[in-house]
Amino acid sequence: MQAVQALAASHPGYFHAYSVVGLMALIGILFVGTAFTANRLLRPFAPTPEKLLAYECGVDPVGEGWAQTQVRYYVYAFLYVIFAVDAIYLFPWATVFSGPGFGTGTLVEMGVFIGFLAVGLLYAWKKGVLEWS
């Protein structure tokens, strides 16, 4: 019985790790809050009409602030992200695949993954998304 009590006294408990994490989070929040407050108090503040204008590469803003953007730009960005993730997935897979003990199973898994990507690319191509007009 005394051994159990001695063991319990030497180990602070289950929630001790959470209290350390909570303390670190509180310190981080205080640090960020102090930095933002110091920035707000120490910065120069002299607003003029020129400083309050929206900056567009040195060109004075003319007309409304609303501009339509074509959806195909987002589709190109989405396709880029898909193939970037594909590349990020392929390089570690290739290094692991070169080790012993990896055979047909990993090759089939990668074939399925590339097949999904190929079906998505074929769908985008059939829909005419990849044509710049």
Number of C-alpha atoms within 10 A of each C-alpha: 6 7 8 9 10 10 11 11 10 9 10 10 10 8 9 11 11 11 11 11 12 12 12 12 12 12 12 12 12 12 12 12 12 12 12 12 11 11 11 11 10 9 8 8 8 6 8 8 6 9 9 8 10 12 11 8 7 7 8 11 12 6 6 6 7 6 6 5 8 8 9 13 11 11 14 13 10 12 17 12 12 14 13 12 11 14 12 10 13 15 11 10 14 13 9 13 15 10 9 7 9 11 11 10 9 15 14 11 11 16 12 12 14 14 12 12 16 12 11 14 17 13 12 15 12 11 10 11 16 15 10 6 5
